[in-house]
Amino acid sequence: MAEQKQLEIAELEGGLTELITGNLLETGPSFNVDSNLYEAGLDSMAIMQLLLMIEQKFGVMLPESDLSRENFNDVRSLARLLEKRLVALKRP
């Protein structure tokens, strides 16, 4: 179970990194899941675009309460948040 969760997190991190580097921010080759998104250029407009991309790619709408600097600090934090929301959606 823990291995599956790690795999899911890794897949989410990969998908988010793809969205961010391919469509949202101009990042260098050293960009990784622990890179600070704000230092990479994430601002309020980019967050809105990212929220739309997340909804389209993963089918999850993040509530306003999740829109914290901590949750959007890096891809790893964002993937953990997204994983929690996806788990919550699967519960009956």
Helices and strands as residue ranges (DSSP letters): H 2-19, I 20-24, H 44-58, G 64-66, H 75-90
